[in-house]
Amino acid sequence: MKGKREQDRSAFRQSAPVGDPFAEEGQKPDLRARWGAYWDSGKGKILVAVLSCLAVFAIVVTVVLKMWIKAPDIPVVPAPDKTPAQTVRPSGPQPEDQEEPAGPTDDELYPDDGYNGDMPTVSGNRKEGWYTFLLVGTDQDDGNTDTIMLVSYDTGNQDINIMSIPRDTMINEKWDIKKINSVYSRTGNSIDSLASRVQKLVGFKPDFYVKVELEMFVELIDLVDGVEFDVPYNMDYDDDWQDLHIHLKKGLQTLNGKDAMGLVRFRGYKKGDIQRVEVQQSFIKALIRECLSIRHWGKIKAYIDLAMDNIETDLDSGSIIWFAANVLGLNGVPTLSMDDVTTCTLPGDYWGKTWSRAISQELDYVTIYPGKTVELVNERFNPYEQKVTTGMLDAMSILKNGDIASSTGKLRDTQHNAIMAVRRGEAYYDDDGNIVYGQPPAKPEQDEAGNWFILDENGAVVYTDQDGNPLTADPILPPEDENGQPAVFPTTPTDGNQTGNSGGQTVPPDQTVPPDQTPPDQTVPPDQTAPPDQPAADPGPAEQEPGLPEEPPLPEEEPPAGPEMPAWLLS
C-alpha cells in the first residue's frame, strides 16, 4: 500500500511539474502540483494544523466576547401588588429597616395609601435600544450627592440626553431639610433609595446607576491633557476648612483637573445653583468631546482602568465595553456625534424658600413643574412606550404662607406646617410642648373683689377659677347705682329726709328690698320705732320676749304721702 501511494504521488508530480510563479500565462505551474510538493515536505501538514487551531480559537473567543461584551439586560420592574400584605412583622431590626437608619421606611409610614407600593408607574413594552442611567457625583465634604443627572441613551439612533436634577430639589420626606442631595447620606449611602426618589420626580426608575468619585474627574481630565473651556466669569473662592481654593480668570483656556474641579464646584453665581448646573452641563459636553476625539482612541484601555478604580455601578464590565464600542461606532452604528448629546435641567421654580426648623432660617428650594416635567420626560427620557403622567409624580410645592404640600395629598413631614402655623400666630405650644391650633388661652386676672376673670374674643368678661377654667355660675357681685357705683345700705333707716349712715352694706344683685320691709340682713333695734312708711321687721320666734303672745301681722296700708322714697327702696 505504501509503495502504491508513493507511485501515485510520483505520477502526480510528474504530470504537474512546478514552474515559475511569476512566469507568463501558459507558463504558470499547476497549483495542485505545488500543493502536493508542499504537503510532501511536511510543512503543509503543520500549516493546516495551525490554521485549524487558530480557527477554533477564534470561534471560541468570538463566542466568549459575544457572551461577555453585550448589551445589558434591562432590570425587571415588578408589577405593584394591589393586595396589602398580611404578614406578621417580627420584633427587632429588619433588613429593610437597616437601609434607612434615620427613620421608618416608606412601607412603615404609608402601609396602604399607595404612595410607595401602589403609586402608578410606567411599565410594559420598552422602546428598542433605550437605556437610562442615574449618574451621581458624591460630595467630598458631607457625603451628599453634589451632582445628580438622569441620562437616556438611544443606542440605535445614537442620541444621548442628560437632565440635571438640582441638588436643592424638594422631595417629600419626613426630615426637615428636604433636599434630594441629602437622600444618599441619610439612607446609609443607599443609591437605590436615591433612585426611588428620582422615580417620584420623573415617573420611572432608571435602569442602572453610575456613582463617580470626584477624584476620577480630576484624573480623567489630566489623562486627556486638559479640556478647553470658556470660563464665563472670574471665579475666586477660598475655604481653608475644605482645602478648597478656586482662582479662575474669565475667558477661553485649557483647564487641568484641579482647575476643572474648581470650576464645577464654584457656587458664587448670581443666579444660584441653577447657573452652576448650566456651567457643569457645558463643561461635561466639552469633556465628552475631548474624550471622544480620535487622537485619544489609543487611551481606551486607560479609560476603562480609570473607570474600574473610581466608578461604582451595577453594570458589568462586558456591558460597559459594549456601550463604549457603541459610542465609538463599532457595533454597526455611526460614531456618536456631540450634536447628538443634549443637556437640560429639571423644569421647576428655582427661587422657592421656606423655613427650616433645624437652622432657624429660610432655605432655598427648587419645586418641580409637573406638567412641563412630564412633557420633557416623555420626549427625551422615558424608555417605555407608555406615557408618564402627572399622577405618577410626587411634586412638592411651597404655599404663599410658607406651608408645603405634596401632589399626592400625603405629606410625610407632619411638623413643618404646624410650626409655620405657630409662627403665623394660628397655633401655640401647650404646657406639654404639643402644638394646638387656635389662640392660646388667656391668663386669668383678678378684679377688686378678688374674682378671677378673662376676656373672651369679643371683650366680654368671663369669670373663671384660678386656673382659668370658666365657672358654671357667676359670682355674687354688688349692684351698681345710677352713677355706676355699688349701692350701699345704711345701718340706720331714715324717713327719707335724712341721709342714712354711709357705713351700710351692699345689696346682693339677686335680692331686692320691698318697700314694706327692711333688708333681710338688718333688723330694727327693740328700742327704736320703725318709720311710719315702713313696718318693723318681724324679729322671728327666736327674738320675741318669752311669755308674750305673738302679735298678729299688721294690715297692709298704702304708704302716706310724703317725700319721694329713695330709689334703692323702690327698686
Salt bridges, closest charged atoms under 4 A:
GLU6 OE2 - ARG9 NH1 3.72
ASP8 OD2 - LYS4 NZ 3.70
ASP30 OD2 - ARG32 NH2 3.63
ASP40 OD1 - ARG9 NE 3.97
ASP40 OD2 - ARG13 NH1 2.74
ASP73 OD2 - LYS70 NZ 3.89
GLU96 OE2 - ARG89 NH1 3.16
ASP97 OD2 - ARG89 NH2 2.58
GLU100 OE2 - ARG197 NH2 3.39
ASP106 OD1 - ARG412 NH1 2.78
GLU108 OE2 - ARG89 NH2 2.81
ASP139 OD2 - ARG167 NH1 4.00
ASP139 OD1 - ARG265 NH2 3.87
ASP139 OD2 - ARG267 NH2 3.45
ASP141 OD2 - ARG265 NH2 2.80
ASP146 OD1 - ARG167 NH1 2.44
ASP146 OD1 - ARG267 NH2 2.85
ASP146 OD2 - ARG276 NH2 2.72
ASP168 OD1 - LYS179 NZ 3.15
GLU173 OE2 - ARG197 NE 2.60
GLU173 OE1 - ARG412 NH1 3.12
ASP176 OD1 - ARG357 NH1 3.63
ASP192 OD1 - LYS205 NZ 2.62
ASP207 OD2 - ARG126 NH2 2.80
GLU213 OE2 - LYS211 NZ 2.95
ASP225 OD2 - LYS299 NZ 3.71
ASP236 OD1 - HIS247 ND1 2.90
ASP238 OD1 - HIS245 ND1 2.68
ASP238 OD1 - HIS247 NE2 3.06
ASP240 OD1 - HIS245 NE2 3.60
ASP243 OD1 - HIS245 NE2 3.77
ASP273 OD1 - ARG276 NH1 3.06
GLU290 OE2 - ARG295 NH2 2.44
GLU290 OE2 - HIS296 NE2 2.91
ASP305 OD2 - LYS301 NZ 2.94
GLU312 OE1 - LYS211 NZ 3.68
ASP364 OD1 - LYS353 NZ 2.35
ASP403 OD1 - ARG424 NH1 3.16
ASP413 OD2 - LYS178 NZ 2.75
ASP413 OD2 - ARG357 NH1 3.14
GLU426 OE1 - ARG424 NH2 3.18
